[in-house]
Amino acid sequence: MTLEVAITALQWLVAVLGAPLLVGIVGKTKARLQGRRGAGVWQPYRNLRKLLVKEVVISGTTSWVFRLTPYVVISTMLLSALMVPVLTTSGALPFLGNIIMLMSVFLLGTFFLALAALDAGSSFGGMGSSREMAIAALAEPTVMIAIFAIALRAGSTDLNEMVRRSVSDPLLLLNPGHLLAFLSFVIVALAETGRLPVDNPSTHLELTMIHEAMILEYSGRYLALIEWASSIKLFLFLTLLGNIFFPWGVAVTPEPVALVIGVVALAIKLGVLALGLAILETSVAKLRLFLVPELLSGSFLLALLAVISFFFLR
Amino acid sequence: MLESATILFSSTLMFFASGAIGALVCARHHDLCRRVTHGFVFGGSVLIFGLSILGLFGGRFELLLPGILPFAGGLALGLDRLSAFFLLIIATGVAPSALYAISYTRHYPQKQSSMGFMLNIFVPAMMLVVLARNVLTFLLFWEAMSLASYFLVMTESEHEETCKAGWLYLVMMHAGLACLLIGFLAMSQASGTFDMSEWARSASGIDMGMRNLVFLVMAAGFLSKAGAIPFHVWLPRAHPAAPSHVSAVMSGVMIKLGVYGLIRIAFEWLGQGPAWWGAVILMVGAVSALLGVLYALVQHDLKSLLAFSSVENIGIILLGVGAGLLFRAYNLGSLASLALVAGLYHCLNHAIFKTLLFLGAGAVVEETHTRNMEEMGGLLKRMPHTGGYFLIGSLAIAGLPPFNGFISEWLTFQALMLSFNIPVQFLNLLFALSIAALAMTAGLAAACFVKAFGITFLALPRGETVDQAHEASRTMRASMGLLSVACLALGVLPALVLRPLSNTIAEFIGDRPELSFNWNNISAADVFAVIAPFWMAMILVVLILTVWVGLHAFGTNFHRRYYETWGCGRALQTAAFEYTAAAFAYPFKRVFALLYRSIEETEIEAHPESRFFVKTITYRHETRSIIEDSVYAPIAATVRRLAAKARKLQSGNVHSYLFYILVALLALVLFAK
């Protein structure tokens, strides 16, 4: 039992403390691909420390919702990190692994962020809030159908179960439904974490920003918490992509050797995905806002095909 | 046990009777009148709560009064677990609304007597519908419920809008009643008895075509009460027009009785039906959920928004009910039971958070004198308690943890996903689409309530009336507070409801749900899905505190400086810079343009000297209802045309009327032969 608690704590720490590093790696890779030297991979940590020691400047228009939101957002992400099997499927909290629950916890964070965006009373905030909720709502059916497709094969909506099932059945990866579900989940992950081509995390151009528009009024420690939360969200989505669809190396037993393999496997998977993300973000432009629904409906169709293929091939 | 239930039931009726009499006696003393009448409604609904608890733990009573209505088997009442569960829904919605009304109705000085009287008829009528055991009893109280609520909707009859809404409500309710009459009478004829509990036994002997027909007409009748699409047209008009505590009871409670009727006919009275019954209900549910929330999203009238959201939630409930019917058609009893548990849990949840939201909206409307969200804003600072409760209601209705809406939506998702046990590919696809519809609904509901709360309560006030707004009175706050606590309690301790509810469903359809639960966690279909709502909520709270403490330990700068909002260098910030409700909904209008078929108009009035000096801008962007345009408008036109023709018959000549009577009589004699 103590071993399992220790393992759970370890994988939680890997997720929440490693997340800024992932953002740093993506940023560095992007810079190199674009022919720049770019900031070091540890830059996100320096940014967080800088923000934490700065004072908060806050709009006089705002209410307590604005001040509560950063805490809710970071806590939902810290909670989510407990729910995802990062290194192992045999953590100490097996009752926290439901994927629908995970998505609802994400949505709770988004809900508060969208409220806080309206609170300062600027048009930017409202714009970000409205767009973020539109994209979240449109992504939701894809998320659920992709989950359904995976759950059908795994016989469970529990993340640990899903990974365990994939580990035990290597041929699953050749299944067309599995690949379709993977593709649709990639698109959803891009939309949910605010990456290109849905949203550009490095823009502050008024008319195109979505996530950045929502957090425009935040500064100091509040901004630090929100930035940290965003990086955890990216980390968790990439981990989900890696561990559910390519479950090699995830520790199914709480043994030290398996865990070491788990850490290495995770590093490789996240490295590959980060590289893929950097290449994608370097090679595509941001979509016009009103083309995003088309992208999402395309990904919805992929997910639906994944489900249909299950029923016709069983 | 039997004794106590009967005594409790009779004293409940006494309470409402006293309330009704009280309304007449103290008609001239406004203050006394509102306290007496609503006090009795409150007391009565607390007794209903007691009765429902008694029923949920197995208490029963049967009451047959052959002397009343002797020609149709007398007045027959009875209590079983399903009825008891709906009594629980009635009590949870009505008790806080009555408490709220005690102070809220002070703004209707001339109408306290009639309002109080009607509420004292309306609430017991709902209770008696749920307890009715034969056809005439059911229809009698069903109609009493419709009429009493009609009079309540008409409270502000001096407004033309209210009269129109009331008229539409009356028409729709009676179209629904006509459907129910056809169904009830046909079924009584076919089974040879007015006693509905006997129907289940004789149903299998009745011709399938007949049962299909009865199912369709009765489903239409009940769905029109429930406000499901395409029978919802009355709901978004009638609910906003009524005083807010009445809107709360109608939206939170009354429409659930449509669901009650539907569950009774589909699972009990008509016996085992074909699978397509379930498919129809599932599709109606998916369409209602999705269209309901889409229309809710573009409303700028706060109460209309809530009313459309009721259509959405009825849709979610129907998804559970429809899935249950389909599972039963394939003999998957324990899954059918699970789906029904999900649907009924959502029924109860919706009664709680929709009542809460309507009461909150009532407090806001009372202070700002408008229902238009574009004139609100900044209310959280002026009405902190009401705002906080409204936020809890918004989180709950958006299906977010750790509140109650999440649990029932989660259960519904699980029930729909377990549909892979049905071996029909077409149905598997239908279920997959329902999952997508429910997911989209959940996402859009979150957007809708970000808008409802954000535009109403946050940022700067958009209208002058907001500045005069004050916090709601103590009793009003108490009633909202109670409901907020219920939202949280049923979200973190679902076993509170799941325990009696799964017993109820087990008794009702004979199979225990595929669900195991205790105070710590719930699991559906064994390992298929497990959640631990209580621990999740605890961890969330602990994490929030940890972050706060952790920041202190890290040596974070906790200094906070107030400054104005960033505005690209403009001189001062006014509410004109804020996003409006219309602007918030704009992306949705664009994406779903095909559905809204909106009309967009911009009028710019420029200064006569130069077109660059704009004096006024008027912007209209109204959406039209696809169902009203394509279904109801043609029907109304046909009715009007036929009525114009029928006018010729009404000559005013006594001789021709005598002739009509003769013809009618002869025709009847020939027909009856």
Chai-1 contact restraints between the chains, C-beta under 6 A:
chainA,res_idxA,chainB,res_idxB,connection_type,confidence,min_distance_angstrom,max_distance_angstrom,comment,restraint_id
A,L52,B,T556,contact,1.0,0.0,6.0,A-B,restraint_1
A,V53,B,N557,contact,1.0,0.0,6.0,A-B,restraint_2
A,K54,B,N557,contact,1.0,0.0,6.0,A-B,restraint_3
A,E55,B,N557,contact,1.0,0.0,6.0,A-B,restraint_4
A,E55,B,H559,contact,1.0,0.0,6.0,A-B,restraint_5
A,E55,B,R561,contact,1.0,0.0,6.0,A-B,restraint_6
A,V56,B,R560,contact,1.0,0.0,6.0,A-B,restraint_7
A,V57,B,R561,contact,1.0,0.0,6.0,A-B,restraint_8
A,V57,B,Y563,contact,1.0,0.0,6.0,A-B,restraint_9
A,I58,B,R560,contact,1.0,0.0,6.0,A-B,restraint_10
A,I58,B,Y562,contact,1.0,0.0,6.0,A-B,restraint_11
A,S59,B,T565,contact,1.0,0.0,6.0,A-B,restraint_12
A,G60,B,Y562,contact,1.0,0.0,6.0,A-B,restraint_13
A,T61,B,A459,contact,1.0,0.0,6.0,A-B,restraint_14
A,T61,B,L460,contact,1.0,0.0,6.0,A-B,restraint_15
A,T61,B,T565,contact,1.0,0.0,6.0,A-B,restraint_16
A,S63,B,L380,contact,1.0,0.0,6.0,A-B,restraint_17
A,S63,B,K381,contact,1.0,0.0,6.0,A-B,restraint_18
A,Y71,B,I544,contact,1.0,0.0,6.0,A-B,restraint_19
A,Y71,B,V547,contact,1.0,0.0,6.0,A-B,restraint_20
A,I74,B,V547,contact,1.0,0.0,6.0,A-B,restraint_21
A,S75,B,L540,contact,1.0,0.0,6.0,A-B,restraint_22
A,S75,B,L543,contact,1.0,0.0,6.0,A-B,restraint_23
A,S75,B,I544,contact,1.0,0.0,6.0,A-B,restraint_24
A,L78,B,L543,contact,1.0,0.0,6.0,A-B,restraint_25
A,L79,B,I539,contact,1.0,0.0,6.0,A-B,restraint_26
A,L79,B,L540,contact,1.0,0.0,6.0,A-B,restraint_27
A,L79,B,L543,contact,1.0,0.0,6.0,A-B,restraint_28
A,F95,B,N521,contact,1.0,0.0,6.0,A-B,restraint_29
A,F95,B,V530,contact,1.0,0.0,6.0,A-B,restraint_30
A,F95,B,A532,contact,1.0,0.0,6.0,A-B,restraint_31
A,N98,B,A529,contact,1.0,0.0,6.0,A-B,restraint_32
A,N98,B,I531,contact,1.0,0.0,6.0,A-B,restraint_33
A,I100,B,W410,contact,1.0,0.0,6.0,A-B,restraint_34
A,I100,B,F413,contact,1.0,0.0,6.0,A-B,restraint_35
A,M101,B,I531,contact,1.0,0.0,6.0,A-B,restraint_36
A,S104,B,P401,contact,1.0,0.0,6.0,A-B,restraint_37
A,S104,B,F406,contact,1.0,0.0,6.0,A-B,restraint_38
A,L107,B,A446,contact,1.0,0.0,6.0,A-B,restraint_39
A,L108,B,L400,contact,1.0,0.0,6.0,A-B,restraint_40
A,F111,B,A446,contact,1.0,0.0,6.0,A-B,restraint_41
A,A114,B,V450,contact,1.0,0.0,6.0,A-B,restraint_42
A,L115,B,V450,contact,1.0,0.0,6.0,A-B,restraint_43
A,L115,B,G454,contact,1.0,0.0,6.0,A-B,restraint_44
A,L118,B,G454,contact,1.0,0.0,6.0,A-B,restraint_45
A,L118,B,L458,contact,1.0,0.0,6.0,A-B,restraint_46
A,L118,B,A459,contact,1.0,0.0,6.0,A-B,restraint_47
A,D119,B,L458,contact,1.0,0.0,6.0,A-B,restraint_48
A,D119,B,A459,contact,1.0,0.0,6.0,A-B,restraint_49
A,A120,B,T565,contact,1.0,0.0,6.0,A-B,restraint_50
A,G121,B,A459,contact,1.0,0.0,6.0,A-B,restraint_51
A,G121,B,L460,contact,1.0,0.0,6.0,A-B,restraint_52
A,G121,B,T565,contact,1.0,0.0,6.0,A-B,restraint_53
A,G121,B,E578,contact,1.0,0.0,6.0,A-B,restraint_54
A,S122,B,T565,contact,1.0,0.0,6.0,A-B,restraint_55
A,S123,B,F577,contact,1.0,0.0,6.0,A-B,restraint_56
A,G126,B,Y579,contact,1.0,0.0,6.0,A-B,restraint_57
A,S130,B,F584,contact,1.0,0.0,6.0,A-B,restraint_58
A,S130,B,P587,contact,1.0,0.0,6.0,A-B,restraint_59
A,R131,B,P587,contact,1.0,0.0,6.0,A-B,restraint_60
A,M133,B,A447,contact,1.0,0.0,6.0,A-B,restraint_61
A,M133,B,V450,contact,1.0,0.0,6.0,A-B,restraint_62
A,A134,B,P587,contact,1.0,0.0,6.0,A-B,restraint_63
A,A136,B,G443,contact,1.0,0.0,6.0,A-B,restraint_64
A,A137,B,G443,contact,1.0,0.0,6.0,A-B,restraint_65
A,A137,B,L444,contact,1.0,0.0,6.0,A-B,restraint_66
A,A137,B,A447,contact,1.0,0.0,6.0,A-B,restraint_67
A,E140,B,A439,contact,1.0,0.0,6.0,A-B,restraint_68
A,E140,B,M440,contact,1.0,0.0,6.0,A-B,restraint_69
A,E140,B,G443,contact,1.0,0.0,6.0,A-B,restraint_70
A,P141,B,A436,contact,1.0,0.0,6.0,A-B,restraint_71
A,P141,B,A439,contact,1.0,0.0,6.0,A-B,restraint_72
A,P141,B,M440,contact,1.0,0.0,6.0,A-B,restraint_73
A,M144,B,I435,contact,1.0,0.0,6.0,A-B,restraint_74
A,M144,B,A439,contact,1.0,0.0,6.0,A-B,restraint_75
A,I145,B,A436,contact,1.0,0.0,6.0,A-B,restraint_76
A,F148,B,M417,contact,1.0,0.0,6.0,A-B,restraint_77
A,F148,B,I435,contact,1.0,0.0,6.0,A-B,restraint_78
A,A151,B,M417,contact,1.0,0.0,6.0,A-B,restraint_79
A,L152,B,F420,contact,1.0,0.0,6.0,A-B,restraint_80
A,S156,B,V527,contact,1.0,0.0,6.0,A-B,restraint_81
A,S156,B,F528,contact,1.0,0.0,6.0,A-B,restraint_82
A,T157,B,A529,contact,1.0,0.0,6.0,A-B,restraint_83
A,E161,B,V527,contact,1.0,0.0,6.0,A-B,restraint_84
A,R221,B,T556,contact,1.0,0.0,6.0,A-B,restraint_85
A,F290,B,R590,contact,1.0,0.0,6.0,A-B,restraint_86
A,P293,B,V591,contact,1.0,0.0,6.0,A-B,restraint_87
A,V307,B,A432,contact,1.0,0.0,6.0,A-B,restraint_88
A,F311,B,Q425,contact,1.0,0.0,6.0,A-B,restraint_89
A,F311,B,N428,contact,1.0,0.0,6.0,A-B,restraint_90
